[in-house]
Amino acid sequence: MRPRSIIAYVLVAALTTPAFAQTAIELKKELLPKIKKAQAENKDLGDALEEYNEGDKALKDGMQDEATEHFKKAKAAMPADAK
């Protein structure tokens, strides 16, 4: 392969991968204050709280990918006024 084609390949690969993928811990740190605030305001979190708790349990059990998915679901399920 030519050096230019290698550089082009690397550039395309870098551009097609997600620029910022949040880890389970980052998502947990983002969600926790929002959940605490919503609970203090007696807002119904419903599925968001359930997904958060499942993510927390998965994280404690060492299942990073599963925890990330639960935290993403919790973030999506947060009530609009709690985001």
Backbone as XML, in Angstrom:
<?xml version="1.0"?>
<chain id="A" units="angstrom">
  <residue number="1" name="MET">
    <atom name="N" x="0.835" y="-1.190" z="0.000"/>
    <atom name="CA" x="0.000" y="0.000" z="0.000"/>
    <atom name="C" x="0.874" y="1.245" z="0.000"/>
  </residue>
  <residue number="2" name="ARG">
    <atom name="N" x="0.365" y="2.237" z="-0.631"/>
    <atom name="CA" x="1.061" y="3.513" z="-0.646"/>
    <atom name="C" x="0.824" y="4.250" z="0.667"/>
  </residue>
  <residue number="3" name="PRO">
    <atom name="N" x="1.749" y="5.090" z="1.067"/>
    <atom name="CA" x="1.552" y="5.854" z="2.304"/>
    <atom name="C" x="0.290" y="6.728" z="2.264"/>
  </residue>
  <residue number="4" name="ARG">
    <atom name="N" x="-0.012" y="7.291" z="1.110"/>
    <atom name="CA" x="-1.211" y="8.136" z="1.024"/>
    <atom name="C" x="-2.478" y="7.330" z="1.203"/>
  </residue>
  <residue number="5" name="SER">
    <atom name="N" x="-2.504" y="6.128" z="0.662"/>
    <atom name="CA" x="-3.711" y="5.313" z="0.807"/>
    <atom name="C" x="-3.881" y="4.847" z="2.254"/>
  </residue>
  <residue number="6" name="ILE">
    <atom name="N" x="-2.777" y="4.618" z="2.934"/>
    <atom name="CA" x="-2.845" y="4.242" z="4.349"/>
    <atom name="C" x="-3.396" y="5.414" z="5.162"/>
  </residue>
  <residue number="7" name="ILE">
    <atom name="N" x="-2.899" y="6.602" z="4.884"/>
    <atom name="CA" x="-3.378" y="7.792" z="5.596"/>
    <atom name="C" x="-4.864" y="8.001" z="5.321"/>
  </residue>
  <residue number="8" name="ALA">
    <atom name="N" x="-5.275" y="7.817" z="4.087"/>
    <atom name="CA" x="-6.690" y="7.973" z="3.739"/>
    <atom name="C" x="-7.541" y="6.949" z="4.475"/>
  </residue>
  <residue number="9" name="TYR">
    <atom name="N" x="-7.064" y="5.722" z="4.542"/>
    <atom name="CA" x="-7.800" y="4.667" z="5.242"/>
    <atom name="C" x="-7.955" y="4.995" z="6.730"/>
  </residue>
  <residue number="10" name="VAL">
    <atom name="N" x="-6.879" y="5.429" z="7.348"/>
    <atom name="CA" x="-6.906" y="5.781" z="8.770"/>
    <atom name="C" x="-7.853" y="6.957" z="9.003"/>
  </residue>
  <residue number="11" name="LEU">
    <atom name="N" x="-7.829" y="7.921" z="8.119"/>
    <atom name="CA" x="-8.701" y="9.083" z="8.243"/>
    <atom name="C" x="-10.167" y="8.689" z="8.139"/>
  </residue>
  <residue number="12" name="VAL">
    <atom name="N" x="-10.497" y="7.836" z="7.185"/>
    <atom name="CA" x="-11.884" y="7.363" z="7.025"/>
    <atom name="C" x="-12.314" y="6.570" z="8.256"/>
  </residue>
  <residue number="13" name="ALA">
    <atom name="N" x="-11.454" y="5.711" z="8.749"/>
    <atom name="CA" x="-11.776" y="4.919" z="9.937"/>
    <atom name="C" x="-12.018" y="5.814" z="11.145"/>
  </residue>
  <residue number="14" name="ALA">
    <atom name="N" x="-11.208" y="6.839" z="11.292"/>
    <atom name="CA" x="-11.361" y="7.755" z="12.431"/>
    <atom name="C" x="-12.658" y="8.546" z="12.324"/>
  </residue>
  <residue number="15" name="LEU">
    <atom name="N" x="-13.039" y="8.912" z="11.137"/>
    <atom name="CA" x="-14.251" y="9.706" z="10.963"/>
    <atom name="C" x="-15.534" y="8.889" z="11.096"/>
  </residue>
  <residue number="16" name="THR">
    <atom name="N" x="-15.460" y="7.587" z="10.867"/>
    <atom name="CA" x="-16.665" y="6.764" z="10.934"/>
    <atom name="C" x="-16.931" y="6.186" z="12.314"/>
  </residue>
  <residue number="17" name="THR">
    <atom name="N" x="-15.972" y="6.272" z="13.214"/>
    <atom name="CA" x="-16.185" y="5.796" z="14.575"/>
    <atom name="C" x="-16.800" y="6.912" z="15.407"/>
  </residue>
  <residue number="18" name="PRO">
    <atom name="N" x="-17.586" y="6.563" z="16.418"/>
    <atom name="CA" x="-18.187" y="7.612" z="17.249"/>
    <atom name="C" x="-17.115" y="8.465" z="17.918"/>
  </residue>
  <residue number="19" name="ALA">
    <atom name="N" x="-17.305" y="9.741" z="17.846"/>
    <atom name="CA" x="-16.318" y="10.658" z="18.413"/>
    <atom name="C" x="-16.334" y="10.617" z="19.935"/>
  </residue>
  <residue number="20" name="PHE">
    <atom name="N" x="-17.512" y="10.415" z="20.517"/>
    <atom name="CA" x="-17.609" y="10.440" z="21.962"/>
    <atom name="C" x="-18.620" y="9.403" z="22.422"/>
  </residue>
  <residue number="21" name="ALA">
    <atom name="N" x="-18.128" y="8.311" z="22.919"/>
    <atom name="CA" x="-19.002" y="7.282" z="23.464"/>
    <atom name="C" x="-18.856" y="7.313" z="24.979"/>
  </residue>
  <residue number="22" name="GLN">
    <atom name="N" x="-19.950" y="7.580" z="25.656"/>
    <atom name="CA" x="-19.894" y="7.686" z="27.113"/>
    <atom name="C" x="-19.783" y="6.306" z="27.754"/>
  </residue>
  <residue number="23" name="THR">
    <atom name="N" x="-18.979" y="6.224" z="28.789"/>
    <atom name="CA" x="-18.856" y="4.978" z="29.537"/>
    <atom name="C" x="-19.981" y="4.913" z="30.566"/>
  </residue>
  <residue number="24" name="ALA">
    <atom name="N" x="-20.126" y="3.741" z="31.146"/>
    <atom name="CA" x="-21.163" y="3.540" z="32.158"/>
    <atom name="C" x="-20.962" y="4.494" z="33.339"/>
  </residue>
  <residue number="25" name="ILE">
    <atom name="N" x="-19.729" y="4.664" z="33.754"/>
    <atom name="CA" x="-19.451" y="5.527" z="34.905"/>
    <atom name="C" x="-19.765" y="6.984" z="34.573"/>
  </residue>
  <residue number="26" name="GLU">
    <atom name="N" x="-19.426" y="7.420" z="33.362"/>
    <atom name="CA" x="-19.741" y="8.797" z="32.958"/>
    <atom name="C" x="-21.247" y="9.023" z="32.923"/>
  </residue>
  <residue number="27" name="LEU">
    <atom name="N" x="-21.967" y="8.046" z="32.398"/>
    <atom name="CA" x="-23.430" y="8.172" z="32.351"/>
    <atom name="C" x="-24.014" y="8.200" z="33.760"/>
  </residue>
  <residue number="28" name="LYS">
    <atom name="N" x="-23.480" y="7.357" z="34.645"/>
    <atom name="CA" x="-23.972" y="7.327" z="36.021"/>
    <atom name="C" x="-23.734" y="8.673" z="36.695"/>
  </residue>
  <residue number="29" name="LYS">
    <atom name="N" x="-22.549" y="9.241" z="36.498"/>
    <atom name="CA" x="-22.228" y="10.539" z="37.101"/>
    <atom name="C" x="-23.122" y="11.645" z="36.547"/>
  </residue>
  <residue number="30" name="GLU">
    <atom name="N" x="-23.517" y="11.519" z="35.298"/>
    <atom name="CA" x="-24.409" y="12.509" z="34.694"/>
    <atom name="C" x="-25.838" y="12.360" z="35.213"/>
  </residue>
  <residue number="31" name="LEU">
    <atom name="N" x="-26.284" y="11.123" z="35.379"/>
    <atom name="CA" x="-27.669" y="10.869" z="35.766"/>
    <atom name="C" x="-27.944" y="11.060" z="37.255"/>
  </residue>
  <residue number="32" name="LEU">
    <atom name="N" x="-27.006" y="10.699" z="38.098"/>
    <atom name="CA" x="-27.253" y="10.718" z="39.543"/>
    <atom name="C" x="-27.762" y="12.057" z="40.064"/>
  </residue>
  <residue number="33" name="PRO">
    <atom name="N" x="-27.132" y="13.189" z="39.744"/>
    <atom name="CA" x="-27.657" y="14.458" z="40.270"/>
    <atom name="C" x="-29.060" y="14.772" z="39.744"/>
  </residue>
  <residue number="34" name="LYS">
    <atom name="N" x="-29.327" y="14.398" z="38.508"/>
    <atom name="CA" x="-30.658" y="14.645" z="37.931"/>
    <atom name="C" x="-31.711" y="13.805" z="38.628"/>
  </residue>
  <residue number="35" name="ILE">
    <atom name="N" x="-31.368" y="12.565" z="38.934"/>
    <atom name="CA" x="-32.308" y="11.679" z="39.618"/>
    <atom name="C" x="-32.534" y="12.160" z="41.049"/>
  </residue>
  <residue number="36" name="LYS">
    <atom name="N" x="-31.472" y="12.521" z="41.738"/>
    <atom name="CA" x="-31.602" y="13.028" z="43.116"/>
    <atom name="C" x="-32.481" y="14.286" z="43.148"/>
  </residue>
  <residue number="37" name="LYS">
    <atom name="N" x="-32.258" y="15.190" z="42.196"/>
    <atom name="CA" x="-33.042" y="16.426" z="42.144"/>
    <atom name="C" x="-34.512" y="16.124" z="41.869"/>
  </residue>
  <residue number="38" name="ALA">
    <atom name="N" x="-34.765" y="15.235" z="40.910"/>
    <atom name="CA" x="-36.147" y="14.876" z="40.572"/>
    <atom name="C" x="-36.840" y="14.205" z="41.760"/>
  </residue>
  <residue number="39" name="GLN">
    <atom name="N" x="-36.110" y="13.368" z="42.480"/>
    <atom name="CA" x="-36.682" y="12.723" z="43.665"/>
    <atom name="C" x="-36.984" y="13.758" z="44.742"/>
  </residue>
  <residue number="40" name="ALA">
    <atom name="N" x="-36.105" y="14.731" z="44.920"/>
    <atom name="CA" x="-36.320" y="15.777" z="45.923"/>
    <atom name="C" x="-37.558" y="16.619" z="45.577"/>
  </residue>
  <residue number="41" name="GLU">
    <atom name="N" x="-37.826" y="16.731" z="44.277"/>
    <atom name="CA" x="-38.996" y="17.492" z="43.822"/>
    <atom name="C" x="-40.234" y="16.607" z="43.677"/>
  </residue>
  <residue number="42" name="ASN">
    <atom name="N" x="-40.134" y="15.360" z="44.157"/>
    <atom name="CA" x="-41.229" y="14.383" z="44.104"/>
    <atom name="C" x="-41.756" y="14.129" z="42.699"/>
  </residue>
  <residue number="43" name="LYS">
    <atom name="N" x="-40.847" y="14.126" z="41.730"/>
    <atom name="CA" x="-41.240" y="13.820" z="40.350"/>
    <atom name="C" x="-41.231" y="12.313" z="40.156"/>
  </residue>
  <residue number="44" name="ASP">
    <atom name="N" x="-42.163" y="11.836" z="39.350"/>
    <atom name="CA" x="-42.251" y="10.411" z="39.054"/>
    <atom name="C" x="-41.227" y="10.068" z="37.982"/>
  </residue>
  <residue number="45" name="LEU">
    <atom name="N" x="-40.247" y="9.240" z="38.330"/>
    <atom name="CA" x="-39.203" y="8.860" z="37.384"/>
    <atom name="C" x="-39.525" y="7.570" z="36.644"/>
  </residue>
  <residue number="46" name="GLY">
    <atom name="N" x="-40.438" y="6.779" z="37.179"/>
    <atom name="CA" x="-40.902" y="5.566" z="36.507"/>
    <atom name="C" x="-39.779" y="4.679" z="36.006"/>
  </residue>
  <residue number="47" name="ASP">
    <atom name="N" x="-39.779" y="4.446" z="34.686"/>
    <atom name="CA" x="-38.811" y="3.550" z="34.064"/>
    <atom name="C" x="-37.378" y="4.064" z="34.194"/>
  </residue>
  <residue number="48" name="ALA">
    <atom name="N" x="-37.209" y="5.361" z="34.236"/>
    <atom name="CA" x="-35.862" y="5.921" z="34.328"/>
    <atom name="C" x="-35.163" y="5.453" z="35.606"/>
  </residue>
  <residue number="49" name="LEU">
    <atom name="N" x="-35.866" y="5.491" z="36.707"/>
    <atom name="CA" x="-35.273" y="5.063" z="37.978"/>
    <atom name="C" x="-34.999" y="3.558" z="37.967"/>
  </residue>
  <residue number="50" name="GLU">
    <atom name="N" x="-35.922" y="2.794" z="37.399"/>
    <atom name="CA" x="-35.744" y="1.348" z="37.320"/>
    <atom name="C" x="-34.508" y="1.006" z="36.463"/>
  </residue>
  <residue number="51" name="GLU">
    <atom name="N" x="-34.377" y="1.651" z="35.315"/>
    <atom name="CA" x="-33.229" y="1.406" z="34.448"/>
    <atom name="C" x="-31.929" y="1.855" z="35.117"/>
  </residue>
  <residue number="52" name="TYR">
    <atom name="N" x="-31.978" y="2.983" z="35.826"/>
    <atom name="CA" x="-30.796" y="3.471" z="36.540"/>
    <atom name="C" x="-30.351" y="2.436" z="37.577"/>
  </residue>
  <residue number="53" name="ASN">
    <atom name="N" x="-31.297" y="1.923" z="38.346"/>
    <atom name="CA" x="-30.967" y="0.936" z="39.378"/>
    <atom name="C" x="-30.401" y="-0.347" z="38.765"/>
  </residue>
  <residue number="54" name="GLU">
    <atom name="N" x="-30.969" y="-0.773" z="37.622"/>
    <atom name="CA" x="-30.452" y="-1.953" z="36.937"/>
    <atom name="C" x="-29.029" y="-1.698" z="36.433"/>
  </residue>
  <residue number="55" name="GLY">
    <atom name="N" x="-28.784" y="-0.495" z="35.916"/>
    <atom name="CA" x="-27.445" y="-0.133" z="35.462"/>
    <atom name="C" x="-26.448" y="-0.109" z="36.600"/>
  </residue>
  <residue number="56" name="ASP">
    <atom name="N" x="-26.873" y="0.411" z="37.739"/>
    <atom name="CA" x="-26.009" y="0.463" z="38.916"/>
    <atom name="C" x="-25.655" y="-0.948" z="39.375"/>
  </residue>
  <residue number="57" name="LYS">
    <atom name="N" x="-26.632" y="-1.831" z="39.377"/>
    <atom name="CA" x="-26.398" y="-3.230" z="39.769"/>
    <atom name="C" x="-25.433" y="-3.902" z="38.790"/>
  </residue>
  <residue number="58" name="ALA">
    <atom name="N" x="-25.657" y="-3.688" z="37.485"/>
    <atom name="CA" x="-24.773" y="-4.285" z="36.477"/>
    <atom name="C" x="-23.350" y="-3.753" z="36.617"/>
  </residue>
  <residue number="59" name="LEU">
    <atom name="N" x="-23.216" y="-2.483" z="36.910"/>
    <atom name="CA" x="-21.897" y="-1.879" z="37.086"/>
    <atom name="C" x="-21.191" y="-2.494" z="38.292"/>
  </residue>
  <residue number="60" name="LYS">
    <atom name="N" x="-21.913" y="-2.682" z="39.377"/>
    <atom name="CA" x="-21.328" y="-3.298" z="40.576"/>
    <atom name="C" x="-20.922" y="-4.741" z="40.322"/>
  </residue>
  <residue number="61" name="ASP">
    <atom name="N" x="-21.643" y="-5.416" z="39.387"/>
    <atom name="CA" x="-21.325" y="-6.802" z="39.047"/>
    <atom name="C" x="-20.245" y="-6.903" z="37.974"/>
  </residue>
  <residue number="62" name="GLY">
    <atom name="N" x="-19.712" y="-5.744" z="37.546"/>
    <atom name="CA" x="-18.626" y="-5.732" z="36.578"/>
    <atom name="C" x="-19.057" y="-5.848" z="35.123"/>
  </residue>
  <residue number="63" name="MET">
    <atom name="N" x="-20.331" y="-5.672" z="34.855"/>
    <atom name="CA" x="-20.841" y="-5.788" z="33.481"/>
    <atom name="C" x="-20.972" y="-4.398" z="32.868"/>
  </residue>
  <residue number="64" name="GLN">
    <atom name="N" x="-19.864" y="-3.873" z="32.364"/>
    <atom name="CA" x="-19.794" y="-2.504" z="31.850"/>
    <atom name="C" x="-20.760" y="-2.238" z="30.701"/>
  </residue>
  <residue number="65" name="ASP">
    <atom name="N" x="-20.779" y="-3.133" z="29.714"/>
    <atom name="CA" x="-21.623" y="-2.914" z="28.532"/>
    <atom name="C" x="-23.105" y="-2.916" z="28.892"/>
  </residue>
  <residue number="66" name="GLU">
    <atom name="N" x="-23.494" y="-3.862" z="29.738"/>
    <atom name="CA" x="-24.891" y="-3.936" z="30.162"/>
    <atom name="C" x="-25.267" y="-2.691" z="30.973"/>
  </residue>
  <residue number="67" name="ALA">
    <atom name="N" x="-24.373" y="-2.255" z="31.833"/>
    <atom name="CA" x="-24.620" y="-1.062" z="32.638"/>
    <atom name="C" x="-24.788" y="0.159" z="31.733"/>
  </residue>
  <residue number="68" name="THR">
    <atom name="N" x="-23.944" y="0.278" z="30.721"/>
    <atom name="CA" x="-24.039" y="1.400" z="29.784"/>
    <atom name="C" x="-25.400" y="1.423" z="29.112"/>
  </residue>
  <residue number="69" name="GLU">
    <atom name="N" x="-25.871" y="0.268" z="28.672"/>
    <atom name="CA" x="-27.180" y="0.201" z="28.003"/>
    <atom name="C" x="-28.309" y="0.617" z="28.954"/>
  </residue>
  <residue number="70" name="HIS">
    <atom name="N" x="-28.248" y="0.157" z="30.196"/>
    <atom name="CA" x="-29.284" y="0.529" z="31.173"/>
    <atom name="C" x="-29.253" y="2.040" z="31.446"/>
  </residue>
  <residue number="71" name="PHE">
    <atom name="N" x="-28.058" y="2.602" z="31.587"/>
    <atom name="CA" x="-27.955" y="4.035" z="31.846"/>
    <atom name="C" x="-28.439" y="4.847" z="30.653"/>
  </residue>
  <residue number="72" name="LYS">
    <atom name="N" x="-28.172" y="4.375" z="29.437"/>
    <atom name="CA" x="-28.682" y="5.060" z="28.247"/>
    <atom name="C" x="-30.203" y="5.025" z="28.210"/>
  </residue>
  <residue number="73" name="LYS">
    <atom name="N" x="-30.778" y="3.884" z="28.578"/>
    <atom name="CA" x="-32.238" y="3.763" z="28.627"/>
    <atom name="C" x="-32.804" y="4.674" z="29.709"/>
  </residue>
  <residue number="74" name="ALA">
    <atom name="N" x="-32.116" y="4.757" z="30.839"/>
    <atom name="CA" x="-32.560" y="5.635" z="31.925"/>
    <atom name="C" x="-32.532" y="7.090" z="31.480"/>
  </residue>
  <residue number="75" name="LYS">
    <atom name="N" x="-31.481" y="7.472" z="30.785"/>
    <atom name="CA" x="-31.351" y="8.841" z="30.294"/>
    <atom name="C" x="-32.477" y="9.174" z="29.319"/>
  </residue>
  <residue number="76" name="ALA">
    <atom name="N" x="-32.800" y="8.237" z="28.445"/>
    <atom name="CA" x="-33.873" y="8.434" z="27.468"/>
    <atom name="C" x="-35.244" y="8.478" z="28.134"/>
  </residue>
  <residue number="77" name="ALA">
    <atom name="N" x="-35.411" y="7.744" z="29.241"/>
    <atom name="CA" x="-36.701" y="7.656" z="29.912"/>
    <atom name="C" x="-36.943" y="8.782" z="30.925"/>
  </residue>
  <residue number="78" name="MET">
    <atom name="N" x="-35.931" y="9.613" z="31.154"/>
    <atom name="CA" x="-36.106" y="10.708" z="32.120"/>
    <atom name="C" x="-37.223" y="11.631" z="31.658"/>
  </residue>
  <residue number="79" name="PRO">
    <atom name="N" x="-38.067" y="12.063" z="32.571"/>
    <atom name="CA" x="-39.117" y="13.024" z="32.207"/>
    <atom name="C" x="-38.488" y="14.312" z="31.641"/>
  </residue>
  <residue number="80" name="ALA">
    <atom name="N" x="-39.166" y="14.930" z="30.719"/>
    <atom name="CA" x="-38.633" y="16.124" z="30.047"/>
    <atom name="C" x="-38.275" y="17.220" z="31.046"/>
  </residue>
  <residue number="81" name="ASP">
    <atom name="N" x="-39.062" y="17.391" z="32.092"/>
    <atom name="CA" x="-38.797" y="18.456" z="33.059"/>
    <atom name="C" x="-37.686" y="18.087" z="34.048"/>
  </residue>
  <residue number="82" name="ALA">
    <atom name="N" x="-37.182" y="16.848" z="33.970"/>
    <atom name="CA" x="-36.105" y="16.425" z="34.873"/>
    <atom name="C" x="-34.768" y="16.367" z="34.145"/>
  </residue>
  <residue number="83" name="LYS">
    <atom name="N" x="-34.763" y="16.569" z="32.837"/>
    <atom name="CA" x="-33.517" y="16.484" z="32.065"/>
    <atom name="C" x="-32.762" y="17.710" z="32.227"/>
  </residue>
</chain>
